[in-house]
Amino acid sequence: MDRGDDHVQAGSGEQAGAVTDGRLHRSIRTKAAIAAAFVALVDDGHLAPTSHEVAERAGVGHRTVFRHFEDMESLYTSIHDEIARRARPILLAPLPAGPLTTRIRHLVVQRTRFHARITPFRRALIARFWSSPTLQAMVKEDQAMLRELTRSALPESRALAPADFEILELLLSFEAYSRLRELQGLSERRARDVIEAGLRGLLRPQDAS
């Protein structure tokens, strides 16, 4: 085989690689567009968007969406990333320093704002959660992040007994917030007051001020 053949083969390989890369990039962009459309529809109040609705919002073909919907596990990561893009800035906003009671109040406001923001997404995905290893893994990662944020905002919590820290985490959880708002019928302000009172009761003995 002469050098000309070598160049032809090398050129063909490069072209094939470029085509493959192009298809991969298009697939990634399409998946991101479908995930963004799904999240946007849920955010607008459509808790169970159809593939037709997602296709129209994403600007892609219905068959393309249907194909992705058949393998939701591969789509959940993109959906989670889009939800995080919308909601996580609430959690990452710095909290002011100050006495324990002040920090508790600001943390509760921040955490309940975050829970309120993700409520429609939790509702939309809850039925799928129990059968999805991907969703379960991502929620566990999110919970680990929230625990570290709690410890950072309230260093006094590090001195709590293990059981008491778990109670504190329960009070700050989405599930506690959701129950207070939806099942017990409390207003946003009253729900915050209840959570704040619980945290003060747990942490007051640790307050050295």
MDTraj code that builds the backbone (N, CA, C; nanometers):
import mdtraj as md
import numpy as np

residues = "MET ASP ARG GLY ASP ASP HIS VAL GLN ALA GLY SER GLY GLU GLN ALA GLY ALA VAL THR ASP GLY ARG LEU HIS ARG SER ILE ARG THR LYS ALA ALA ILE ALA ALA ALA PHE VAL ALA LEU VAL ASP ASP GLY HIS LEU ALA PRO THR SER HIS GLU VAL ALA GLU ARG ALA GLY VAL GLY HIS ARG THR VAL PHE ARG HIS PHE GLU ASP MET GLU SER LEU TYR THR SER ILE HIS ASP GLU ILE ALA ARG ARG ALA ARG PRO ILE LEU LEU ALA PRO LEU PRO ALA GLY PRO LEU THR THR ARG ILE ARG HIS LEU VAL VAL GLN ARG THR ARG PHE HIS ALA ARG ILE THR PRO PHE ARG ARG ALA LEU ILE ALA ARG PHE TRP SER SER PRO THR LEU GLN ALA MET VAL LYS GLU ASP GLN ALA MET LEU ARG GLU LEU THR ARG SER ALA LEU PRO GLU SER ARG ALA LEU ALA PRO ALA ASP PHE GLU ILE LEU GLU LEU LEU LEU SER PHE GLU ALA TYR SER ARG LEU ARG GLU LEU GLN GLY LEU SER GLU ARG ARG ALA ARG ASP VAL ILE GLU ALA GLY LEU ARG GLY LEU LEU ARG PRO GLN ASP ALA SER".split()
xyz = np.array([
    [0.0864, -0.1193, 0.0000],
    [0.0000, 0.0000, 0.0000],
    [0.0891, 0.1230, 0.0000],
    [0.0629, 0.2181, -0.0932],
    [0.1487, 0.3355, -0.1021],
    [0.0981, 0.4455, -0.0106],
    [0.1763, 0.5560, -0.0106],
    [0.1427, 0.6665, 0.0783],
    [0.0085, 0.7285, 0.0420],
    [-0.0268, 0.7242, -0.0855],
    [-0.1556, 0.7798, -0.1272],
    [-0.2705, 0.7071, -0.0616],
    [-0.2569, 0.5725, -0.0586],
    [-0.3630, 0.4942, 0.0062],
    [-0.3698, 0.5258, 0.1547],
    [-0.2501, 0.5431, 0.2155],
    [-0.2475, 0.5763, 0.3585],
    [-0.3216, 0.7067, 0.3846],
    [-0.2986, 0.8067, 0.2988],
    [-0.3646, 0.9359, 0.3170],
    [-0.5153, 0.9230, 0.2973],
    [-0.5565, 0.8413, 0.2000],
    [-0.7002, 0.8224, 0.1748],
    [-0.7659, 0.7595, 0.2964],
    [-0.7007, 0.6535, 0.3521],
    [-0.7579, 0.5864, 0.4678],
    [-0.7621, 0.6784, 0.5889],
    [-0.6528, 0.7553, 0.6075],
    [-0.6500, 0.8475, 0.7206],
    [-0.7603, 0.9515, 0.7063],
    [-0.7771, 1.0019, 0.5822],
    [-0.8809, 1.1017, 0.5594],
    [-1.0192, 1.0452, 0.5830],
    [-1.0412, 0.9206, 0.5393],
    [-1.1712, 0.8569, 0.5601],
    [-1.1991, 0.8381, 0.7089],
    [-1.0939, 0.7979, 0.7836],
    [-1.1115, 0.7795, 0.9277],
    [-1.1457, 0.9096, 0.9973],
    [-1.0781, 1.0174, 0.9561],
    [-1.1061, 1.1470, 1.0169],
    [-1.2476, 1.1923, 0.9859],
    [-1.2928, 1.1693, 0.8613],
    [-1.4284, 1.2075, 0.8248],
    [-1.5315, 1.1283, 0.9048],
    [-1.5057, 0.9981, 0.9192],
    [-1.5979, 0.9142, 0.9958],
    [-1.6034, 0.9602, 1.1409],
    [-1.4846, 0.9953, 1.1956],
    [-1.4815, 1.0442, 1.3332],
    [-1.5571, 1.1746, 1.3481],
    [-1.5442, 1.2619, 1.2490],
    [-1.6143, 1.3908, 1.2540],
    [-1.7649, 1.3703, 1.2482],
    [-1.8094, 1.2759, 1.1638],
    [-1.9521, 1.2465, 1.1539],
    [-2.0045, 1.1925, 1.2859],
    [-1.9273, 1.0997, 1.3462],
    [-1.9675, 1.0426, 1.4750],
    [-1.9758, 1.1492, 1.5822],
    [-1.8729, 1.2366, 1.5874],
    [-1.8723, 1.3450, 1.6855],
    [-1.9909, 1.4385, 1.6643],
    [-2.0200, 1.4672, 1.5379],
    [-2.1329, 1.5554, 1.5079],
    [-2.2644, 1.4968, 1.5543],
    [-2.2825, 1.3664, 1.5300],
    [-2.4052, 1.3006, 1.5743],
    [-2.4154, 1.2994, 1.7265],
    [-2.3018, 1.2760, 1.7914],
    [-2.3015, 1.2738, 1.9382],
    [-2.3389, 1.4105, 1.9938],
    [-2.2804, 1.5167, 1.9376],
    [-2.3115, 1.6519, 1.9842],
    [-2.4586, 1.6852, 1.9604],
    [-2.5120, 1.6441, 1.8444],
    [-2.6541, 1.6688, 1.8170],
    [-2.7418, 1.5943, 1.9155],
    [-2.7026, 1.4698, 1.9467],
    [-2.7803, 1.3900, 2.0412],
    [-2.7804, 1.4553, 2.1798],
    [-2.6637, 1.5053, 2.2216],
    [-2.6541, 1.5727, 2.3519],
    [-2.7393, 1.6982, 2.3538],
    [-2.7317, 1.7767, 2.2448],
    [-2.8110, 1.9000, 2.2378],
    [-2.9602, 1.8682, 2.2376],
    [-2.9984, 1.7631, 2.1645],
    [-3.1392, 1.7255, 2.1586],
    [-3.1899, 1.6814, 2.2956],
    [-3.1103, 1.6000, 2.3641],
    [-3.1497, 1.5534, 2.4979],
    [-3.1634, 1.6714, 2.5928],
    [-3.0702, 1.7674, 2.5855],
    [-3.0775, 1.8854, 2.6716],
    [-3.2013, 1.9684, 2.6402],
    [-3.2347, 1.9792, 2.5111],
    [-3.3534, 2.0561, 2.4716],
    [-3.4809, 1.9885, 2.5207],
    [-3.4857, 1.8560, 2.5119],
    [-3.6022, 1.7816, 2.5593],
    [-3.6154, 1.7952, 2.7108],
    [-3.5042, 1.7835, 2.7826],
    [-3.5069, 1.7979, 2.9285],
    [-3.5526, 1.9381, 2.9676],
    [-3.4998, 2.0404, 2.9001],
    [-3.5383, 2.1781, 2.9307],
    [-3.6864, 2.2004, 2.9026],
    [-3.7364, 2.1410, 2.7941],
    [-3.8783, 2.1553, 2.7616],
    [-3.9655, 2.0864, 2.8659],
    [-3.9256, 1.9674, 2.9083],
    [-3.9997, 1.8941, 3.0102],
    [-4.0071, 1.9759, 3.1394],
    [-3.8936, 2.0293, 3.1825],
    [-3.8885, 2.1065, 3.3070],
    [-3.9695, 2.2352, 3.2938],
    [-3.9608, 2.3009, 3.1784],
    [-4.0355, 2.4246, 3.1585],
    [-4.1862, 2.3999, 3.1642],
    [-4.2304, 2.2900, 3.1061],
    [-4.3735, 2.2571, 3.1089],
    [-4.4198, 2.2279, 3.2513],
    [-4.3384, 2.1531, 3.3255],
    [-4.3725, 2.1265, 3.4658],
    [-4.3769, 2.2574, 3.5437],
    [-4.2810, 2.3444, 3.5177],
    [-4.2756, 2.4743, 3.5854],
    [-4.3993, 2.5574, 3.5542],
    [-4.4565, 2.5362, 3.4375],
    [-4.5777, 2.6086, 3.3971],
    [-4.7052, 2.5449, 3.4514],
    [-4.6900, 2.4323, 3.5222],
    [-4.8069, 2.3694, 3.5829],
    [-4.8529, 2.2402, 3.5187],
    [-4.7836, 2.1945, 3.4137],
    [-4.8187, 2.0676, 3.3487],
    [-4.7357, 1.9564, 3.4146],
    [-4.7903, 1.8915, 3.5166],
    [-4.7120, 1.7968, 3.5946],
    [-4.6863, 1.6650, 3.5218],
    [-4.7615, 1.6383, 3.4164],
    [-4.7396, 1.5155, 3.3387],
    [-4.7377, 1.5503, 3.1902],
    [-4.6328, 1.6176, 3.1445],
    [-4.6276, 1.6594, 3.0039],
    [-4.6287, 1.5392, 2.9096],
    [-4.7024, 1.5503, 2.8013],
    [-4.7031, 1.4445, 2.7010],
    [-4.5839, 1.4623, 2.6074],
    [-4.5526, 1.3574, 2.5351],
    [-4.4415, 1.3659, 2.4406],
    [-4.4700, 1.4693, 2.3319],
    [-4.5979, 1.4847, 2.2941],
    [-4.6330, 1.5859, 2.1936],
    [-4.6056, 1.7262, 2.2475],
    [-4.6428, 1.7516, 2.3741],
    [-4.6194, 1.8829, 2.4337],
    [-4.4705, 1.9125, 2.4442],
    [-4.3936, 1.8113, 2.4855],
    [-4.2493, 1.8303, 2.4982],
    [-4.1866, 1.8557, 2.3615],
    [-4.2307, 1.7818, 2.2605],
    [-4.1766, 1.7998, 2.1256],
    [-4.2025, 1.9412, 2.0749],
    [-4.3246, 1.9898, 2.0965],
    [-4.3582, 2.1245, 2.0509],
    [-4.2743, 2.2288, 2.1226],
    [-4.2587, 2.2145, 2.2562],
    [-4.1812, 2.3122, 2.3322],
    [-4.0323, 2.3051, 2.2956],
    [-3.9815, 2.1840, 2.2712],
    [-3.8391, 2.1668, 2.2413],
    [-3.8054, 2.1987, 2.0967],
    [-3.9075, 2.1994, 2.0113],
    [-3.8819, 2.2249, 1.8706],
    [-3.8172, 2.1077, 1.7992],
    [-3.8512, 1.9860, 1.8413],
    [-3.7985, 1.8651, 1.7775],
    [-3.9156, 1.7758, 1.7389],
    [-3.8850, 1.6721, 1.6637],
    [-3.9897, 1.5818, 1.6185],
    [-4.0460, 1.4972, 1.7312],
    [-4.1732, 1.4624, 1.7164],
    [-4.2387, 1.3803, 1.8187],
    [-4.1709, 1.2452, 1.8316],
    [-4.1297, 1.1865, 1.7209],
    [-4.0636, 1.0561, 1.7280],
    [-3.9329, 1.0646, 1.8076],
    [-3.8626, 1.1750, 1.7916],
    [-3.7378, 1.1932, 1.8670],
    [-3.7657, 1.1951, 2.0165],
    [-3.8680, 1.2700, 2.0580],
    [-3.9040, 1.2759, 2.2001],
    [-3.9505, 1.1397, 2.2479],
    [-4.0333, 1.0741, 2.1691],
    [-4.0853, 0.9431, 2.2089],
    [-3.9713, 0.8439, 2.2296],
    [-3.8710, 0.8506, 2.1423],
    [-3.7567, 0.7609, 2.1556],
    [-3.6826, 0.7869, 2.2873],
    [-3.6659, 0.9133, 2.3237],
    [-3.6001, 0.9464, 2.4505],
    [-3.6883, 0.9081, 2.5692],
    [-3.8210, 0.9255, 2.5555],
    [-3.9126, 0.8904, 2.6639],
    [-3.9123, 0.7399, 2.6906],
    [-3.8793, 0.6611, 2.5901],
    [-3.8734, 0.5162, 2.6101],
    [-3.7560, 0.4775, 2.6990],
    [-3.6557, 0.5653, 2.7081],
    [-3.5393, 0.5397, 2.7935],
    [-3.5225, 0.6587, 2.8877],
    [-3.6183, 0.6728, 2.9807],
    [-3.6190, 0.7885, 3.0699],
    [-3.4956, 0.7935, 3.1590],
    [-3.4390, 0.6779, 3.1927],
    [-3.3221, 0.6787, 3.2805],
    [-3.2108, 0.7653, 3.2226],
    [-3.1926, 0.7578, 3.0911],
    [-3.0867, 0.8367, 3.0280],
    [-3.1226, 0.9847, 3.0216],
    [-3.2514, 1.0164, 3.0398],
    [-3.2964, 1.1551, 3.0327],
    [-3.2985, 1.2222, 3.1691],
    [-3.3050, 1.1426, 3.2764],
    [-3.3211, 1.1990, 3.4102],
    [-3.2037, 1.2880, 3.4516],
    [-3.0828, 1.2513, 3.4107],
    [-2.9675, 1.3334, 3.4469],
    [-2.9806, 1.4730, 3.3873],
    [-3.0234, 1.4808, 3.2616],
    [-3.0420, 1.6117, 3.1977],
    [-3.1551, 1.6893, 3.2629],
    [-3.2615, 1.6190, 3.3010],
    [-3.3733, 1.6850, 3.3699],
    [-3.3266, 1.7385, 3.5046],
    [-3.2524, 1.6562, 3.5775],
    [-3.2001, 1.6991, 3.7075],
    [-3.1098, 1.8206, 3.6931],
    [-3.0243, 1.8204, 3.5914],
    [-2.9337, 1.9331, 3.5691],
    [-3.0121, 2.0614, 3.5414],
    [-3.1213, 2.0491, 3.4659],
    [-3.2017, 2.1663, 3.4332],
    [-3.2752, 2.2179, 3.5569],
    [-3.3265, 2.1273, 3.6391],
    [-3.3917, 2.1691, 3.7642],
    [-3.2901, 2.2389, 3.8545],
    [-3.1706, 2.1813, 3.8647],
    [-3.0654, 2.2408, 3.9475],
    [-3.0294, 2.3803, 3.8974],
    [-3.0252, 2.3969, 3.7680],
    [-2.9930, 2.5282, 3.7110],
    [-3.0948, 2.6330, 3.7551],
    [-3.2189, 2.5921, 3.7675],
    [-3.3252, 2.6855, 3.8052],
    [-3.3322, 2.7086, 3.9563],
    [-3.3074, 2.6037, 4.0355],
    [-3.3347, 2.6118, 4.1794],
    [-3.2113, 2.6258, 4.2674],
    [-3.0988, 2.5709, 4.2242],
    [-2.9828, 2.5665, 4.3135],
    [-2.9271, 2.7043, 4.3504],
    [-2.9377, 2.8073, 4.2648],
    [-2.8888, 2.9390, 4.3079],
    [-2.9503, 2.9870, 4.4390],
    [-3.0719, 2.9436, 4.4695],
    [-3.1328, 2.9804, 4.5975],
    [-3.0475, 2.9278, 4.7124],
    [-3.0010, 2.8032, 4.6990],
    [-2.9226, 2.7402, 4.8052],
    [-2.7819, 2.7969, 4.8160],
    [-2.7293, 2.8418, 4.7052],
    [-2.5900, 2.8855, 4.7035],
    [-2.5729, 3.0326, 4.7399],
    [-2.6842, 3.1033, 4.7577],
    [-2.6737, 3.2426, 4.8003],
    [-2.6170, 3.2471, 4.9419],
    [-2.5178, 3.3308, 4.9666],
    [-2.4565, 3.3354, 5.1005],
    [-2.5553, 3.3832, 5.2062],
    [-2.5483, 3.3224, 5.3230],
    [-2.6331, 3.3611, 5.4341],
    [-2.5580, 3.4577, 5.5247],
    [-2.6276, 3.5560, 5.5808],
    [-2.5586, 3.6526, 5.6669],
    [-2.5146, 3.5899, 5.7983],
    [-2.4073, 3.6423, 5.8517],
    [-2.3607, 3.5981, 5.9831],
    [-2.4448, 3.6652, 6.0904],
    [-2.4299, 3.6185, 6.2140],
    [-2.5034, 3.6802, 6.3230],
    [-2.5301, 3.5812, 6.4332],
    [-2.6128, 3.6187, 6.5302],
    [-2.6485, 3.5275, 6.6390],
    [-2.7197, 3.4042, 6.5854],
    [-2.7237, 3.3014, 6.6655],
    [-2.7842, 3.1748, 6.6251],
    [-2.9263, 3.1925, 6.5755],
    [-3.0084, 3.2667, 6.6494],
    [-3.1488, 3.2819, 6.6097],
    [-3.1607, 3.3492, 6.4731],
    [-3.0728, 3.4441, 6.4454],
    [-3.0750, 3.5116, 6.3152],
    [-3.0362, 3.4157, 6.2042],
    [-2.9340, 3.3363, 6.2277],
    [-2.8899, 3.2412, 6.1252],
    [-2.9947, 3.1326, 6.1021],
    [-3.0615, 3.0905, 6.2085],
    [-3.1693, 2.9929, 6.1929],
    [-3.2787, 3.0502, 6.1040],
    [-3.3183, 3.1734, 6.1314],
    [-3.4256, 3.2353, 6.0538],
    [-3.3889, 3.2446, 5.9062],
    [-3.2671, 3.2896, 5.8764],
    [-3.2265, 3.3038, 5.7365],
    [-3.2152, 3.1669, 5.6681],
    [-3.1660, 3.0674, 5.7395],
    [-3.1551, 2.9344, 5.6809],
    [-3.2928, 2.8777, 5.6498],
    [-3.3873, 2.8938, 5.7402],
    [-3.5225, 2.8417, 5.7184],
    [-3.5882, 2.9117, 5.5993],
    [-3.5710, 3.0423, 5.5885],
    [-3.6258, 3.1144, 5.4737],
    [-3.5644, 3.0620, 5.3444],
    [-3.4319, 3.0462, 5.3438],
    [-3.3644, 2.9971, 5.2240],
    [-3.4106, 2.8566, 5.1875],
    [-3.4149, 2.7689, 5.2864],
    [-3.4490, 2.6292, 5.2582],
    [-3.5945, 2.6154, 5.2130],
    [-3.6861, 2.6903, 5.2751],
    [-3.8266, 2.6797, 5.2340],
    [-3.8495, 2.7425, 5.0967],
    [-3.7744, 2.8465, 5.0641],
    [-3.7822, 2.9014, 4.9279],
    [-3.7373, 2.7979, 4.8260],
    [-3.6323, 2.7265, 4.8590],
    [-3.5837, 2.6207, 4.7704],
    [-3.6893, 2.5109, 4.7561],
    [-3.7470, 2.4673, 4.8683],
    [-3.8487, 2.3627, 4.8619],
    [-3.9691, 2.4070, 4.7795],
    [-4.0105, 2.5318, 4.7977],
    [-4.1231, 2.5820, 4.7198],
    [-4.0907, 2.5815, 4.5710],
    [-3.9644, 2.6136, 4.5392],
    [-3.9240, 2.6191, 4.3975],
    [-3.9254, 2.4814, 4.3330],
    [-3.8865, 2.3784, 4.4078],
    [-3.8775, 2.2449, 4.3478],
    [-4.0059, 2.1639, 4.3642],
    [-4.1064, 2.2182, 4.4327],
    [-4.2294, 2.1423, 4.4570],
    [-4.2910, 2.0852, 4.3299],
    [-4.3107, 2.1641, 4.2231],
    [-4.3723, 2.1050, 4.1039],
    [-4.2896, 1.9925, 4.0429],
    [-4.1577, 2.0029, 4.0512],
    [-4.0720, 1.8990, 3.9940],
    [-4.0776, 1.7720, 4.0777],
    [-4.0813, 1.7871, 4.2098],
    [-4.0947, 1.6692, 4.2951],
    [-4.2275, 1.5992, 4.2691],
    [-4.3326, 1.6763, 4.2515],
    [-4.4634, 1.6170, 4.2222],
    [-4.4617, 1.5424, 4.0901],
    [-4.3970, 1.6025, 3.9909],
    [-4.3955, 1.5427, 3.8574],
    [-4.3152, 1.4134, 3.8533],
    [-4.2131, 1.4039, 3.9381],
    [-4.1206, 1.2903, 3.9300],
    [-4.1397, 1.1867, 4.0396],
    [-4.2281, 1.2132, 4.1374],
    [-4.2381, 1.1240, 4.2525],
    [-4.2796, 0.9834, 4.2126],
    [-4.3712, 0.9703, 4.1171],
    [-4.4163, 0.8369, 4.0775],
    [-4.3040, 0.7575, 4.0128],
    [-4.2130, 0.8287, 3.9461],
    [-4.1016, 0.7622, 3.8787],
    [-3.9853, 0.7339, 3.9738],
    [-3.9819, 0.8066, 4.0856],
    [-3.8676, 0.7977, 4.1763],
    [-3.8429, 0.6562, 4.2243],
    [-3.9466, 0.5837, 4.2642],
    [-3.9305, 0.4535, 4.3275],
    [-3.8828, 0.3461, 4.2311],
    [-3.8967, 0.3697, 4.1024],
    [-3.8516, 0.2703, 4.0044],
    [-3.7279, 0.3164, 3.9281],
    [-3.6706, 0.4297, 3.9696],
    [-3.5578, 0.4856, 3.8958],
    [-3.4318, 0.4902, 3.9810],
    [-3.3349, 0.4028, 3.9569],
    [-3.2068, 0.4106, 4.0279],
    [-3.1363, 0.5446, 4.0059],
    [-3.1520, 0.6016, 3.8869],
    [-3.0872, 0.7291, 3.8581],
    [-3.1430, 0.8405, 3.9454],
    [-3.2750, 0.8512, 3.9532],
    [-3.3361, 0.9536, 4.0370],
    [-3.3005, 0.9329, 4.1838],
    [-3.3018, 0.8089, 4.2288],
    [-3.2699, 0.7800, 4.3688],
    [-3.1271, 0.8222, 4.4015],
    [-3.0354, 0.7944, 4.3111],
    [-2.8953, 0.8313, 4.3335],
    [-2.8783, 0.9824, 4.3371],
    [-2.9473, 1.0538, 4.2476],
    [-2.9339, 1.1993, 4.2431],
    [-2.9952, 1.2645, 4.3670],
    [-3.1078, 1.2114, 4.4148],
    [-3.1687, 1.2661, 4.5358],
    [-3.0774, 1.2442, 4.6560],
    [-3.0129, 1.1287, 4.6629],
    [-2.9177, 1.1039, 4.7720],
    [-2.8017, 1.2019, 4.7670],
    [-2.7524, 1.2306, 4.6480],
    [-2.6445, 1.3288, 4.6339],
    [-2.6915, 1.4676, 4.6789],
    [-2.8141, 1.5029, 4.6410],
    [-2.8684, 1.6325, 4.6813],
    [-2.8823, 1.6409, 4.8330],
    [-2.9263, 1.5307, 4.8944],
    [-2.9419, 1.5318, 5.0399],
    [-2.8073, 1.5467, 5.1104],
    [-2.7053, 1.4841, 5.0570],
    [-2.5711, 1.4990, 5.1149],
    [-2.5246, 1.6439, 5.1064],
    [-2.5544, 1.7095, 4.9935],
    [-2.5184, 1.8503, 4.9777],
    [-2.5941, 1.9362, 5.0789],
    [-2.7236, 1.9090, 5.0979],
    [-2.8037, 1.9875, 5.1914],
    [-2.7532, 1.9713, 5.3349],
    [-2.7109, 1.8508, 5.3708],
    [-2.6579, 1.8283, 5.5054],
    [-2.5324, 1.9116, 5.5296],
    [-2.4462, 1.9182, 5.4290],
    [-2.3249, 1.9985, 5.4436],
    [-2.3580, 2.1469, 5.4516],
    [-2.4574, 2.1915, 5.3760],
    [-2.4990, 2.3310, 5.3835],
    [-2.5559, 2.3634, 5.5212],
    [-2.6282, 2.2680, 5.5803],
    [-2.6816, 2.2871, 5.7151],
    [-2.5681, 2.3034, 5.8145],
    [-2.4696, 2.2148, 5.8073],
    [-2.3560, 2.2213, 5.9002],
    [-2.2777, 2.3511, 5.8833],
    [-2.2688, 2.3982, 5.7594],
    [-2.1961, 2.5216, 5.7335],
    [-2.2708, 2.6428, 5.7897],
    [-2.4033, 2.6448, 5.7709],
    [-2.4830, 2.7586, 5.8178],
    [-2.5003, 2.7574, 5.9692],
    [-2.5070, 2.6365, 6.0255],
    [-2.5290, 2.6224, 6.1699],
    [-2.4207, 2.5317, 6.2283],
    [-2.3010, 2.5817, 6.2493],
    [-2.1939, 2.4980, 6.3032],
    [-2.2289, 2.4361, 6.4373],
    [-2.3225, 2.4992, 6.5108],
    [-2.3665, 2.4438, 6.6390],
    [-2.4265, 2.3046, 6.6223],
    [-2.4775, 2.2764, 6.5027],
    [-2.5410, 2.1465, 6.4800],
    [-2.4414, 2.0313, 6.4876],
    [-2.3127, 2.0610, 6.4712],
    [-2.2108, 1.9563, 6.4784],
    [-2.1986, 1.8986, 6.6194],
    [-2.2430, 1.9759, 6.7183],
    [-2.2338, 1.9291, 6.8567],
    [-2.3567, 1.8496, 6.9003],
    [-2.4563, 1.8403, 6.8144],
    [-2.5770, 1.7669, 6.8493],
    [-2.5498, 1.6166, 6.8547],
    [-2.6276, 1.5500, 6.9360],
    [-2.6256, 1.4036, 6.9324],
    [-2.6730, 1.3588, 6.7945],
    [-2.6267, 1.2430, 6.7452],
    [-2.6654, 1.1979, 6.6114],
    [-2.8161, 1.1984, 6.5873],
    [-2.8929, 1.1510, 6.6851],
    [-3.0385, 1.1466, 6.6674],
    [-3.0966, 1.2870, 6.6554],
    [-3.0431, 1.3806, 6.7343],
    [-3.0934, 1.5176, 6.7295],
    [-3.0602, 1.5842, 6.5958],
    [-2.9413, 1.5531, 6.5419],
    [-2.9073, 1.6106, 6.4110],
    [-3.0022, 1.5582, 6.3035],
    [-3.0403, 1.4313, 6.3123],
    [-3.1336, 1.3764, 6.2136],
    [-3.2704, 1.4424, 6.2271],
    [-3.3115, 1.4752, 6.3499],
    [-3.4373, 1.5481, 6.3687],
    [-3.4277, 1.6862, 6.3043],
    [-3.3134, 1.7511, 6.3225],
    [-3.2923, 1.8823, 6.2621],
    [-3.3020, 1.8733, 6.1100],
    [-3.2388, 1.7713, 6.0534],
    [-3.2444, 1.7529, 5.9083],
    [-3.3871, 1.7241, 5.8619],
    [-3.4614, 1.6493, 5.9424],
    [-3.6016, 1.6222, 5.9094],
    [-3.6816, 1.7520, 5.9052],
    [-3.6600, 1.8383, 6.0028],
    [-3.7319, 1.9652, 6.0069],
    [-3.7028, 2.0509, 5.8836],
    [-3.5799, 2.0410, 5.8328],
    [-3.5399, 2.1221, 5.7172],
    [-3.5700, 2.0550, 5.5835],
    [-3.6282, 1.9371, 5.5877],
    [-3.6462, 1.8589, 5.4662],
    [-3.7647, 1.9059, 5.3818],
    [-3.7615, 1.8678, 5.2561],
    [-3.8743, 1.8949, 5.1671],
    [-3.9999, 1.8270, 5.2190],
    [-3.9861, 1.7065, 5.2701],
    [-4.1026, 1.6316, 5.3164],
    [-4.1731, 1.7008, 5.4319],
    [-4.0955, 1.7565, 5.5263],
    [-4.1552, 1.8292, 5.6378],
    [-4.2257, 1.9550, 5.5876],
    [-4.1587, 2.0282, 5.4995],
    [-4.2172, 2.1493, 5.4427],
    [-4.3461, 2.1168, 5.3680],
    [-4.3424, 2.0118, 5.2860],
    [-4.4581, 1.9737, 5.2069],
    [-4.5760, 1.9352, 5.2960],
    [-4.5480, 1.8599, 5.4014],
    [-4.6559, 1.8201, 5.4927],
    [-4.7183, 1.9422, 5.5609],
    [-4.6351, 2.0315, 5.6103],
    [-4.6872, 2.1497, 5.6780],
    [-4.7742, 2.2338, 5.5845],
    [-4.7309, 2.2476, 5.4607],
    [-4.8034, 2.3326, 5.3647],
    [-4.9269, 2.2635, 5.3087],
    [-4.9118, 2.1394, 5.2667],
    [-5.0181, 2.0755, 5.1900],
    [-5.1139, 1.9917, 5.2751],
    [-5.0617, 1.9196, 5.3731],
    [-5.1479, 1.8327, 5.4530],
    [-5.2007, 1.9027, 5.5779],
    [-5.1168, 1.9844, 5.6395],
    [-5.1607, 2.0548, 5.7599],
    [-5.2161, 2.1933, 5.7293],
    [-5.2037, 2.2339, 5.6039],
    [-5.2690, 2.3562, 5.5580],
    [-5.2114, 2.4856, 5.6114],
    [-5.0843, 2.4858, 5.6506],
    [-5.0242, 2.6073, 5.7030],
    [-4.9814, 2.7006, 5.5898],
    [-4.9852, 2.8289, 5.6182],
    [-4.9337, 2.9257, 5.5230],
    [-4.7819, 2.9134, 5.5159],
    [-4.7236, 2.9771, 5.4169],
    [-4.5776, 2.9762, 5.4040],
    [-4.5130, 3.0320, 5.5321],
    [-4.5667, 3.1421, 5.5817],
    [-4.5103, 3.2046, 5.7013],
    [-4.5238, 3.1139, 5.8233],
    [-4.6417, 3.0516, 5.8412],
    [-4.6618, 2.9651, 5.9566],
    [-4.5732, 2.8412, 5.9477],
    [-4.5571, 2.7869, 5.8287],
    [-4.4695, 2.6705, 5.8121],
    [-4.3268, 2.7064, 5.8515],
    [-4.2815, 2.8233, 5.8094],
    [-4.1467, 2.8678, 5.8462],
    [-4.1347, 2.8853, 5.9977],
    [-4.2385, 2.9409, 6.0594],
    [-4.2349, 2.9615, 6.2045],
    [-4.2219, 2.8286, 6.2788],
    [-4.2952, 2.7272, 6.2304],
    [-4.2900, 2.5958, 6.2951],
    [-4.1505, 2.5344, 6.2822],
    [-4.0953, 2.5393, 6.1624],
    [-3.9616, 2.4832, 6.1401],
    [-3.8579, 2.5588, 6.2226],
    [-3.8696, 2.6893, 6.2236],
    [-3.7747, 2.7717, 6.2989],
    [-3.7819, 2.7414, 6.4484],
    [-3.9029, 2.7232, 6.4996],
    [-3.9191, 2.6923, 6.6417],
    [-3.8550, 2.5578, 6.6751],
    [-3.8713, 2.4608, 6.5865],
    [-3.8108, 2.3301, 6.6079],
    [-3.6590, 2.3380, 6.6114],
    [-3.6022, 2.4157, 6.5199],
    [-3.4561, 2.4301, 6.5170],
    [-3.4051, 2.5024, 6.6411],
    [-3.4763, 2.6055, 6.6826],
    [-3.4338, 2.6767, 6.8031],
    [-3.4366, 2.5848, 6.9241],
    [-3.5412, 2.5009, 6.9330],
    [-3.5505, 2.4083, 7.0465],
    [-3.4359, 2.3083, 7.0491],
    [-3.3899, 2.2657, 6.9325],
    [-3.2790, 2.1708, 6.9264],
    [-3.1448, 2.2377, 6.9537],
    [-3.1280, 2.3605, 6.9054],
    [-2.9958, 2.4224, 6.9073],
    [-2.9752, 2.5221, 7.0197],
    [-3.0802, 2.5644, 7.0842],
    [-3.0643, 2.6650, 7.1903],
    [-2.9636, 2.6239, 7.2965],
    [-2.9638, 2.4961, 7.3424],
    [-2.8638, 2.4594, 7.4441],
    [-2.7202, 2.4749, 7.3948],
    [-2.7012, 2.4784, 7.2598],
    [-2.5666, 2.4911, 7.2069],
    [-2.5257, 2.6366, 7.1879],
    [-2.6218, 2.7279, 7.2112],
    [-2.5936, 2.8703, 7.1880],
    [-2.5127, 2.9260, 7.3042],
    [-2.3909, 2.9688, 7.2759],
    [-2.3023, 3.0184, 7.3815],
    [-2.3205, 3.1669, 7.4067],
    [-2.4044, 3.2311, 7.3268],
    [-2.4204, 3.3754, 7.3434],
    [-2.5131, 3.4077, 7.4587],
])
top = md.Topology()
chain = top.add_chain()
for i, resn in enumerate(residues, 1):
    res = top.add_residue(resn, chain, resSeq=i)
    for name in ("N", "CA", "C"):
        top.add_atom(name, md.element.get_by_symbol(name[0]), res)
traj = md.Trajectory(xyz[None], top)
